[in-house]
Amino acid sequence: MKALLSSKPVLWFLFLFNLVVAVAAPFVVDGSQGVMTAVGMGVVSLGAGLSLLKGRGQTQTHAQGQGQGQRQGQRA
């Protein structure tokens, strides 16, 4: 389950879907229930967005490390 939730397509879906619901909830549902729905969905969207950014940084770091390793191998 962890591998599924950390895949990029699932994270993008969670980010975008929950963001849309968070924006629309106060207009669709009245009162405090709409506000709490917006807050809950916003938190999930924020978490997915942060995971996307975190994964992006790791991918760039990993790619840079591989490039440096290849350059060092060529020098030897």
Biopython code that builds the backbone (N, CA, C, O; Angstrom):
import numpy as np
from Bio.PDB.StructureBuilder import StructureBuilder

atoms = [
    (1, "MET", "N", (0.823, -1.197, 0.000)),
    (1, "MET", "CA", (0.000, 0.000, 0.000)),
    (1, "MET", "C", (0.870, 1.265, 0.000)),
    (1, "MET", "O", (0.532, 2.269, -0.628)),
    (2, "LYS", "N", (2.000, 1.191, 0.721)),
    (2, "LYS", "CA", (2.884, 2.353, 0.799)),
    (2, "LYS", "C", (3.462, 2.702, -0.571)),
    (2, "LYS", "O", (3.591, 3.876, -0.917)),
    (3, "ALA", "N", (3.806, 1.676, -1.346)),
    (3, "ALA", "CA", (4.359, 1.921, -2.680)),
    (3, "ALA", "C", (3.314, 2.581, -3.581)),
    (3, "ALA", "O", (3.644, 3.453, -4.385)),
    (4, "LEU", "N", (2.055, 2.164, -3.443)),
    (4, "LEU", "CA", (0.985, 2.750, -4.252)),
    (4, "LEU", "C", (0.781, 4.218, -3.892)),
    (4, "LEU", "O", (0.659, 5.065, -4.777)),
    (5, "LEU", "N", (0.744, 4.518, -2.603)),
    (5, "LEU", "CA", (0.496, 5.900, -2.168)),
    (5, "LEU", "C", (1.658, 6.833, -2.457)),
    (5, "LEU", "O", (1.474, 8.049, -2.502)),
    (6, "SER", "N", (2.841, 6.291, -2.653)),
    (6, "SER", "CA", (3.986, 7.162, -2.920)),
    (6, "SER", "C", (4.292, 7.288, -4.408)),
    (6, "SER", "O", (5.267, 7.940, -4.783)),
    (7, "SER", "N", (3.471, 6.673, -5.263)),
    (7, "SER", "CA", (3.708, 6.816, -6.700)),
    (7, "SER", "C", (3.243, 8.193, -7.171)),
    (7, "SER", "O", (2.287, 8.758, -6.639)),
    (8, "LYS", "N", (3.928, 8.715, -8.168)),
    (8, "LYS", "CA", (3.637, 10.079, -8.631)),
    (8, "LYS", "C", (2.211, 10.272, -9.136)),
    (8, "LYS", "O", (1.589, 11.276, -8.789)),
    (9, "PRO", "N", (1.659, 9.354, -9.945)),
    (9, "PRO", "CA", (0.278, 9.584, -10.410)),
    (9, "PRO", "C", (-0.733, 9.650, -9.273)),
    (9, "PRO", "O", (-1.666, 10.452, -9.316)),
    (10, "VAL", "N", (-0.553, 8.812, -8.259)),
    (10, "VAL", "CA", (-1.485, 8.821, -7.124)),
    (10, "VAL", "C", (-1.328, 10.112, -6.331)),
    (10, "VAL", "O", (-2.323, 10.697, -5.901)),
    (11, "LEU", "N", (-0.104, 10.559, -6.135)),
    (11, "LEU", "CA", (0.118, 11.810, -5.400)),
    (11, "LEU", "C", (-0.469, 13.000, -6.158)),
    (11, "LEU", "O", (-1.053, 13.894, -5.544)),
    (12, "TRP", "N", (-0.322, 13.021, -7.476)),
    (12, "TRP", "CA", (-0.913, 14.111, -8.267)),
    (12, "TRP", "C", (-2.427, 14.090, -8.164)),
    (12, "TRP", "O", (-3.057, 15.139, -8.027)),
    (13, "PHE", "N", (-3.025, 12.883, -8.230)),
    (13, "PHE", "CA", (-4.472, 12.772, -8.096)),
    (13, "PHE", "C", (-4.922, 13.273, -6.733)),
    (13, "PHE", "O", (-5.861, 14.064, -6.642)),
    (14, "LEU", "N", (-4.259, 12.819, -5.668)),
    (14, "LEU", "CA", (-4.631, 13.261, -4.319)),
    (14, "LEU", "C", (-4.488, 14.771, -4.176)),
    (14, "LEU", "O", (-5.354, 15.429, -3.599)),
    (15, "PHE", "N", (-3.405, 15.313, -4.699)),
    (15, "PHE", "CA", (-3.169, 16.748, -4.601)),
    (15, "PHE", "C", (-4.264, 17.539, -5.308)),
    (15, "PHE", "O", (-4.880, 18.426, -4.716)),
    (16, "LEU", "N", (-4.499, 17.216, -6.569)),
    (16, "LEU", "CA", (-5.454, 18.006, -7.362)),
    (16, "LEU", "C", (-6.901, 17.790, -6.936)),
    (16, "LEU", "O", (-7.650, 18.756, -6.792)),
    (17, "PHE", "N", (-7.308, 16.539, -6.730)),
    (17, "PHE", "CA", (-8.690, 16.247, -6.358)),
    (17, "PHE", "C", (-9.040, 16.892, -5.018)),
    (17, "PHE", "O", (-10.072, 17.550, -4.889)),
    (18, "ASN", "N", (-8.179, 16.700, -4.031)),
    (18, "ASN", "CA", (-8.469, 17.245, -2.709)),
    (18, "ASN", "C", (-8.406, 18.772, -2.700)),
    (18, "ASN", "O", (-9.123, 19.420, -1.937)),
    (19, "LEU", "N", (-7.559, 19.341, -3.535)),
    (19, "LEU", "CA", (-7.501, 20.797, -3.641)),
    (19, "LEU", "C", (-8.811, 21.348, -4.208)),
    (19, "LEU", "O", (-9.336, 22.345, -3.711)),
    (20, "VAL", "N", (-9.335, 20.700, -5.245)),
    (20, "VAL", "CA", (-10.602, 21.134, -5.846)),
    (20, "VAL", "C", (-11.741, 20.998, -4.844)),
    (20, "VAL", "O", (-12.573, 21.897, -4.723)),
    (21, "VAL", "N", (-11.784, 19.879, -4.125)),
    (21, "VAL", "CA", (-12.839, 19.674, -3.133)),
    (21, "VAL", "C", (-12.715, 20.688, -1.996)),
    (21, "VAL", "O", (-13.721, 21.203, -1.508)),
    (22, "ALA", "N", (-11.494, 20.970, -1.578)),
    (22, "ALA", "CA", (-11.292, 21.936, -0.495)),
    (22, "ALA", "C", (-11.771, 23.331, -0.890)),
    (22, "ALA", "O", (-12.313, 24.065, -0.063)),
    (23, "VAL", "N", (-11.571, 23.688, -2.144)),
    (23, "VAL", "CA", (-12.007, 25.006, -2.612)),
    (23, "VAL", "C", (-13.531, 25.046, -2.759)),
    (23, "VAL", "O", (-14.158, 26.059, -2.449)),
    (24, "ALA", "N", (-14.125, 23.946, -3.231)),
    (24, "ALA", "CA", (-15.565, 23.929, -3.515)),
    (24, "ALA", "C", (-16.422, 23.656, -2.287)),
    (24, "ALA", "O", (-17.582, 24.070, -2.258)),
    (25, "ALA", "N", (-15.900, 22.980, -1.277)),
    (25, "ALA", "CA", (-16.706, 22.535, -0.133)),
    (25, "ALA", "C", (-17.460, 23.657, 0.581)),
    (25, "ALA", "O", (-18.641, 23.474, 0.876)),
    (26, "PRO", "N", (-16.852, 24.799, 0.875)),
    (26, "PRO", "CA", (-17.610, 25.832, 1.582)),
    (26, "PRO", "C", (-18.799, 26.382, 0.783)),
    (26, "PRO", "O", (-19.752, 26.903, 1.363)),
    (27, "PHE", "N", (-18.738, 26.264, -0.534)),
    (27, "PHE", "CA", (-19.835, 26.757, -1.369)),
    (27, "PHE", "C", (-20.944, 25.722, -1.527)),
    (27, "PHE", "O", (-22.103, 26.072, -1.750)),
    (28, "VAL", "N", (-20.584, 24.448, -1.411)),
    (28, "VAL", "CA", (-21.550, 23.374, -1.618)),
    (28, "VAL", "C", (-22.224, 22.975, -0.307)),
    (28, "VAL", "O", (-23.434, 22.753, -0.276)),
    (29, "VAL", "N", (-21.460, 22.883, 0.761)),
    (29, "VAL", "CA", (-21.978, 22.464, 2.070)),
    (29, "VAL", "C", (-22.008, 23.684, 2.986)),
    (29, "VAL", "O", (-21.015, 24.401, 3.110)),
    (30, "ASP", "N", (-23.141, 23.910, 3.618)),
    (30, "ASP", "CA", (-23.303, 25.095, 4.463)),
    (30, "ASP", "C", (-22.717, 24.897, 5.859)),
    (30, "ASP", "O", (-22.637, 23.783, 6.374)),
    (31, "GLY", "N", (-22.322, 25.994, 6.434)),
    (31, "GLY", "CA", (-21.933, 26.032, 7.845)),
    (31, "GLY", "C", (-20.571, 25.440, 8.147)),
    (31, "GLY", "O", (-19.668, 25.388, 7.313)),
    (32, "SER", "N", (-20.479, 24.997, 9.393)),
    (32, "SER", "CA", (-19.193, 24.508, 9.883)),
    (32, "SER", "C", (-18.781, 23.200, 9.212)),
    (32, "SER", "O", (-17.590, 22.899, 9.128)),
    (33, "GLN", "N", (-19.743, 22.424, 8.737)),
    (33, "GLN", "CA", (-19.402, 21.173, 8.066)),
    (33, "GLN", "C", (-18.631, 21.449, 6.773)),
    (33, "GLN", "O", (-17.689, 20.724, 6.453)),
    (34, "GLY", "N", (-19.011, 22.466, 6.042)),
    (34, "GLY", "CA", (-18.296, 22.835, 4.827)),
    (34, "GLY", "C", (-16.899, 23.341, 5.119)),
    (34, "GLY", "O", (-15.954, 23.038, 4.390)),
    (35, "VAL", "N", (-16.771, 24.106, 6.178)),
    (35, "VAL", "CA", (-15.452, 24.637, 6.555)),
    (35, "VAL", "C", (-14.531, 23.500, 6.998)),
    (35, "VAL", "O", (-13.364, 23.455, 6.608)),
    (36, "MET", "N", (-15.057, 22.583, 7.812)),
    (36, "MET", "CA", (-14.232, 21.466, 8.286)),
    (36, "MET", "C", (-13.859, 20.518, 7.141)),
    (36, "MET", "O", (-12.759, 19.965, 7.121)),
    (37, "THR", "N", (-14.770, 20.338, 6.201)),
    (37, "THR", "CA", (-14.452, 19.530, 5.019)),
    (37, "THR", "C", (-13.330, 20.186, 4.228)),
    (37, "THR", "O", (-12.401, 19.514, 3.781)),
    (38, "ALA", "N", (-13.421, 21.488, 4.059)),
    (38, "ALA", "CA", (-12.380, 22.215, 3.329)),
    (38, "ALA", "C", (-11.035, 22.101, 4.039)),
    (38, "ALA", "O", (-10.006, 21.913, 3.391)),
    (39, "VAL", "N", (-11.036, 22.214, 5.355)),
    (39, "VAL", "CA", (-9.782, 22.115, 6.115)),
    (39, "VAL", "C", (-9.190, 20.711, 5.988)),
    (39, "VAL", "O", (-7.993, 20.564, 5.742)),
    (40, "GLY", "N", (-10.021, 19.682, 6.155)),
    (40, "GLY", "CA", (-9.536, 18.302, 6.067)),
    (40, "GLY", "C", (-8.980, 17.978, 4.688)),
    (40, "GLY", "O", (-7.902, 17.395, 4.565)),
    (41, "MET", "N", (-9.714, 18.355, 3.662)),
    (41, "MET", "CA", (-9.246, 18.093, 2.301)),
    (41, "MET", "C", (-8.001, 18.920, 1.979)),
    (41, "MET", "O", (-7.114, 18.464, 1.258)),
    (42, "GLY", "N", (-7.945, 20.119, 2.509)),
    (42, "GLY", "CA", (-6.769, 20.958, 2.305)),
    (42, "GLY", "C", (-5.522, 20.357, 2.924)),
    (42, "GLY", "O", (-4.436, 20.436, 2.350)),
    (43, "VAL", "N", (-5.677, 19.758, 4.094)),
    (43, "VAL", "CA", (-4.536, 19.117, 4.759)),
    (43, "VAL", "C", (-4.032, 17.932, 3.934)),
    (43, "VAL", "O", (-2.825, 17.756, 3.768)),
    (44, "VAL", "N", (-4.954, 17.124, 3.419)),
    (44, "VAL", "CA", (-4.558, 15.982, 2.583)),
    (44, "VAL", "C", (-3.872, 16.476, 1.312)),
    (44, "VAL", "O", (-2.856, 15.918, 0.897)),
    (45, "SER", "N", (-4.421, 17.517, 0.696)),
    (45, "SER", "CA", (-3.828, 18.075, -0.513)),
    (45, "SER", "C", (-2.433, 18.626, -0.228)),
    (45, "SER", "O", (-1.508, 18.426, -1.015)),
    (46, "LEU", "N", (-2.289, 19.306, 0.876)),
    (46, "LEU", "CA", (-0.990, 19.857, 1.260)),
    (46, "LEU", "C", (0.033, 18.741, 1.490)),
    (46, "LEU", "O", (1.187, 18.857, 1.078)),
    (47, "GLY", "N", (-0.392, 17.674, 2.142)),
    (47, "GLY", "CA", (0.498, 16.543, 2.377)),
    (47, "GLY", "C", (0.958, 15.896, 1.079)),
    (47, "GLY", "O", (2.131, 15.557, 0.928)),
    (48, "ALA", "N", (0.028, 15.727, 0.140)),
    (48, "ALA", "CA", (0.383, 15.137, -1.153)),
    (48, "ALA", "C", (1.323, 16.071, -1.923)),
    (48, "ALA", "O", (2.272, 15.614, -2.559)),
    (49, "GLY", "N", (1.055, 17.375, -1.863)),
    (49, "GLY", "CA", (1.917, 18.341, -2.540)),
    (49, "GLY", "C", (3.321, 18.352, -1.970)),
    (49, "GLY", "O", (4.299, 18.436, -2.713)),
    (50, "LEU", "N", (3.422, 18.267, -0.654)),
    (50, "LEU", "CA", (4.743, 18.234, -0.026)),
    (50, "LEU", "C", (5.490, 16.951, -0.385)),
    (50, "LEU", "O", (6.707, 16.966, -0.575)),
    (51, "SER", "N", (4.759, 15.846, -0.476)),
    (51, "SER", "CA", (5.390, 14.586, -0.879)),
    (51, "SER", "C", (5.899, 14.666, -2.316)),
    (51, "SER", "O", (6.951, 14.115, -2.640)),
    (52, "LEU", "N", (5.150, 15.352, -3.175)),
    (52, "LEU", "CA", (5.618, 15.535, -4.555)),
    (52, "LEU", "C", (6.898, 16.363, -4.584)),
    (52, "LEU", "O", (7.831, 16.042, -5.319)),
    (53, "LEU", "N", (6.942, 17.420, -3.793)),
    (53, "LEU", "CA", (8.147, 18.255, -3.754)),
    (53, "LEU", "C", (9.325, 17.505, -3.146)),
    (53, "LEU", "O", (10.456, 17.618, -3.620)),
    (54, "LYS", "N", (9.054, 16.737, -2.094)),
    (54, "LYS", "CA", (10.110, 15.962, -1.452)),
    (54, "LYS", "C", (10.665, 14.920, -2.417)),
    (54, "LYS", "O", (11.880, 14.737, -2.496)),
    (55, "GLY", "N", (9.795, 14.243, -3.145)),
    (55, "GLY", "CA", (10.236, 13.252, -4.123)),
    (55, "GLY", "C", (11.013, 13.879, -5.258)),
    (55, "GLY", "O", (11.947, 13.280, -5.791)),
    (56, "ARG", "N", (10.624, 15.093, -5.627)),
    (56, "ARG", "CA", (11.328, 15.807, -6.705)),
    (56, "ARG", "C", (12.757, 16.135, -6.281)),
    (56, "ARG", "O", (13.684, 15.999, -7.080)),
    (57, "GLY", "N", (12.943, 16.560, -5.051)),
    (57, "GLY", "CA", (14.276, 16.869, -4.553)),
    (57, "GLY", "C", (15.151, 15.638, -4.465)),
    (57, "GLY", "O", (16.346, 15.702, -4.755)),
    (58, "GLN", "N", (14.568, 14.509, -4.065)),
    (58, "GLN", "CA", (15.335, 13.273, -3.975)),
    (58, "GLN", "C", (15.728, 12.777, -5.357)),
    (58, "GLN", "O", (16.829, 12.257, -5.539)),
    (59, "THR", "N", (14.846, 12.930, -6.324)),
    (59, "THR", "CA", (15.150, 12.501, -7.689)),
    (59, "THR", "C", (16.296, 13.320, -8.259)),
    (59, "THR", "O", (17.192, 12.762, -8.893)),
    (60, "GLN", "N", (16.289, 14.638, -8.046)),
    (60, "GLN", "CA", (17.351, 15.490, -8.556)),
    (60, "GLN", "C", (18.671, 15.160, -7.864)),
    (60, "GLN", "O", (19.713, 15.098, -8.517)),
    (61, "THR", "N", (18.638, 14.950, -6.560)),
    (61, "THR", "CA", (19.850, 14.619, -5.820)),
    (61, "THR", "C", (20.392, 13.280, -6.277)),
    (61, "THR", "O", (21.600, 13.124, -6.451)),
    (62, "HIS", "N", (19.506, 12.308, -6.473)),
    (62, "HIS", "CA", (19.917, 10.981, -6.917)),
    (62, "HIS", "C", (20.543, 11.052, -8.315)),
    (62, "HIS", "O", (21.563, 10.412, -8.573)),
    (63, "ALA", "N", (19.941, 11.818, -9.201)),
    (63, "ALA", "CA", (20.463, 11.964, -10.564)),
    (63, "ALA", "C", (21.828, 12.656, -10.550)),
    (63, "ALA", "O", (22.722, 12.285, -11.311)),
    (64, "GLN", "N", (21.986, 13.655, -9.688)),
    (64, "GLN", "CA", (23.267, 14.352, -9.603)),
    (64, "GLN", "C", (24.339, 13.415, -9.068)),
    (64, "GLN", "O", (25.476, 13.432, -9.541)),
    (65, "GLY", "N", (23.983, 12.600, -8.088)),
    (65, "GLY", "CA", (24.941, 11.645, -7.529)),
    (65, "GLY", "C", (25.378, 10.615, -8.553)),
    (65, "GLY", "O", (26.547, 10.230, -8.587)),
    (66, "GLN", "N", (24.446, 10.162, -9.392)),
    (66, "GLN", "CA", (24.804, 9.199, -10.434)),
    (66, "GLN", "C", (25.728, 9.839, -11.456)),
    (66, "GLN", "O", (26.681, 9.209, -11.915)),
    (67, "GLY", "N", (25.452, 11.082, -11.813)),
    (67, "GLY", "CA", (26.291, 11.773, -12.785)),
    (67, "GLY", "C", (27.707, 11.956, -12.268)),
    (67, "GLY", "O", (28.665, 11.815, -13.029)),
    (68, "GLN", "N", (27.854, 12.267, -10.990)),
    (68, "GLN", "CA", (29.170, 12.437, -10.408)),
    (68, "GLN", "C", (29.909, 11.108, -10.348)),
    (68, "GLN", "O", (31.119, 11.055, -10.569)),
    (69, "GLY", "N", (29.182, 10.035, -10.049)),
    (69, "GLY", "CA", (29.796, 8.717, -9.994)),
    (69, "GLY", "C", (30.296, 8.282, -11.347)),
    (69, "GLY", "O", (31.351, 7.657, -11.457)),
    (70, "GLN", "N", (29.537, 8.614, -12.386)),
    (70, "GLN", "CA", (29.956, 8.254, -13.732)),
    (70, "GLN", "C", (31.193, 9.052, -14.132)),
    (70, "GLN", "O", (32.097, 8.518, -14.775)),
    (71, "ARG", "N", (31.236, 10.320, -13.756)),
    (71, "ARG", "CA", (32.410, 11.135, -14.088)),
    (71, "ARG", "C", (33.649, 10.627, -13.357)),
    (71, "ARG", "O", (34.738, 10.598, -13.931)),
    (72, "GLN", "N", (33.493, 10.230, -12.103)),
    (72, "GLN", "CA", (34.631, 9.701, -11.349)),
    (72, "GLN", "C", (35.125, 8.392, -11.937)),
    (72, "GLN", "O", (36.328, 8.128, -11.958)),
    (73, "GLY", "N", (34.185, 7.561, -12.422)),
    (73, "GLY", "CA", (34.569, 6.288, -13.045)),
    (73, "GLY", "C", (35.351, 6.510, -14.325)),
    (73, "GLY", "O", (36.232, 5.717, -14.658)),
    (74, "GLN", "N", (35.041, 7.582, -15.052)),
    (74, "GLN", "CA", (35.735, 7.870, -16.302)),
    (74, "GLN", "C", (37.164, 8.344, -16.034)),
    (74, "GLN", "O", (38.060, 8.095, -16.840)),
    (75, "ARG", "N", (37.379, 9.024, -14.910)),
    (75, "ARG", "CA", (38.714, 9.543, -14.583)),
    (75, "ARG", "C", (39.669, 8.418, -14.178)),
    (75, "ARG", "O", (40.874, 8.511, -14.413)),
    (76, "ALA", "N", (39.139, 7.369, -13.577)),
    (76, "ALA", "CA", (40.003, 6.310, -13.034)),
    (76, "ALA", "C", (40.638, 5.452, -14.088)),
    (76, "ALA", "O", (41.385, 4.529, -13.765)),
]
sb = StructureBuilder()
sb.init_structure("model")
sb.init_model(0)
sb.init_chain("A")
sb.init_seg("    ")
for serial, (resi, resn, name, xyz) in enumerate(atoms, 1):
    if name == "N":
        sb.init_residue(resn, " ", resi, " ")
    sb.init_atom(name, np.array(xyz, "f"), 0.0, 1.0, " ", f" {name:<3s}", serial, name[0])
structure = sb.get_structure()
